[in-house]
Amino acid sequence: MNIDAQAAADQIVQAARSLFSRGLTHGSTGNISLRTSAGILVTPTGSSLGTVEATELSLINDQGVCLKGPAPSKEAFLHAAVLRARPTANAVIHTHSTYSASVSCMAGLDTTNVLPPLTAYYAMRIGNLPLLPYHAPGDTALENLAETTAAANHAMLLSNHGPVVAGSSLQTAMDALEELEETAKLFFLLRGFPTQPLTPEQAASLAPSLAPIGMK
């Protein structure tokens, strides 16, 4: 990606404030990365998306090694793994969004595809959502599995944790993350009621794998 580090830093801070102000992350949870001409810019460890500044961001390479700045998020290896697996993606967002995180704590889920395609926009912006087994935050044992999973999916859910979503830009990643969170909310609101998700054929016709990452 040809975007320079300063422009990328500004985009990350803008996205961080948006996510935090709308309650899609809280406290010092969540992290954001964006591919630049110099490497991958990522939010630092222990930072809050509500207060992080452009000058506080970390620069890592595609192996997750810090090249410049403070220590990156302890989950920076996940961002690097997803971006390695998805060369057409340029941004990754990880949050502990309430409804998505709630789904990640449930038993008896289909781990190959956690949520049904309740809406066309979920099928379009997420498609398939695998659930990865629990690993403690920052546990690099998750790296290989995340990279393998990301090769076929631009979104995944970490058990007892939260979503990880990639996009061709920060905006498309945010759009997908928000669609995931709203669908998780619908999933809870509709529990106990008969539902009519999209048919497999309807969902497949909208799946993001049929078009460039981040297509609306």
C-alpha positions, -999 to 999 in steps of 0.1 A, spaced: 0 0 0 14 34 -10 -2 55 18 24 73 39 28 68 76 14 102 86 -18 98 66 -22 63 79 -17 74 115 -44 101 110 -68 75 96 -61 51 125 -68 78 151 -100 89 134 -112 53 133 -102 47 169 -122 77 181 -152 66 161 -151 30 174 -146 42 210 -172 70 210 -199 46 197 -192 19 223 -177 -6 199 -147 -8 222 -140 2 258 -112 9 282 -79 -1 268 -94 -29 247 -92 -32 209 -65 -25 184 -62 -13 148 -36 -17 121 -31 -2 86 -6 -12 60 17 16 48 46 21 24 70 17 54 53 -13 71 22 -19 93 12 8 116 -6 -5 147 -19 9 180 5 4 209 1 -19 239 -21 -7 268 -36 22 248 -72 33 247 -88 39 213 -105 68 229 -72 87 236 -44 72 215 -25 98 194 -9 95 160 26 100 176 21 70 198 15 44 171 40 15 165 54 4 132 59 -34 127 69 -56 98 48 -84 83 62 -108 109 50 -86 137 85 -73 147 85 -37 160 105 -14 137 98 19 153 79 35 181 66 20 214 58 -16 220 29 -26 198 -3 -42 210 3 -76 223 -20 -88 196 0 -72 168 10 -107 157 -26 -113 148 -27 -82 126 5 -93 108 -8 -128 103 -41 -117 88 -23 -92 65 2 -119 54 -27 -142 45 -47 -115 27 -25 -95 4 -54 -74 -9 -64 -64 27 -48 -33 41 -65 -28 75 -73 -50 105 -96 -42 134 -99 -62 166 -124 -52 193 -143 -66 223 -176 -54 210 -204 -64 234 -227 -86 213 -199 -102 192 -180 -110 224 -211 -124 239 -216 -147 210 -180 -158 214 -187 -170 249 -217 -193 240 -216 -231 239 -228 -253 211 -220 -229 182 -211 -241 147 -174 -232 149 -171 -232 111 -197 -204 107 -209 -189 140 -238 -166 129 -266 -172 103 -269 -148 74 -299 -129 89 -295 -99 65 -282 -93 31 -256 -69 43 -242 -95 67 -238 -119 39 -222 -92 18 -198 -78 44 -190 -108 65 -201 -140 47 -186 -167 68 -175 -163 104 -154 -191 119 -149 -193 157 -113 -199 168 -106 -218 200 -97 -199 231 -62 -185 236 -52 -161 262 -48 -125 249 -13 -122 234 -7 -159 231 13 -163 199 2 -199 196 -28 -185 178 -7 -170 150 -6 -199 126 -42 -208 130 -52 -171 125 -31 -169 93 -46 -202 80 -81 -191 88 -76 -156 73 -66 -170 40 -102 -181 34 -121 -156 56 -117 -118 62 -135 -120 95 -131 -144 125 -143 -146 161 -119 -154 189 -135 -176 216 -143 -157 249 -127 -126 233 -140 -108 202 -139 -103 165 -110 -97 141 -120 -82 108 -99 -72 77 -107 -49 49 -92 -33 18 -93 0 38 -100 10 74 -135 21 63 -144 -12 48 -131 -30 78 -151 -8 101 -183 -13 80 -178 -51 83 -171 -50 120 -202 -29 126 -223 -53 105 -210 -82 125 -219 -65 158 -254 -56 146 -260 -92 134 -248 -105 167 -273 -82 184 -301 -95 161 -290 -130 169 -297 -124 206 -329 -104 200 -343 -132 179 -334 -161 201 -365 -182 208 -383 -168 178 -386 -185 144 -362 -169 120 -358 -170 82 -321 -164 74 -310 -160 38 -309 -193 19 -275 -208 11 -280 -197 -25 -289 -162 -15 -260 -159 9 -235 -173 -16 -246 -148 -43 -235 -120 -19 -205 -136 -3 -174 -113 -2 -153 -141 -16 -170 -135 -49 -158 -99 -51 -129 -77 -39 -125 -76 -1 -146 -48 14 -172 -47 -14 -205 -31 -3 
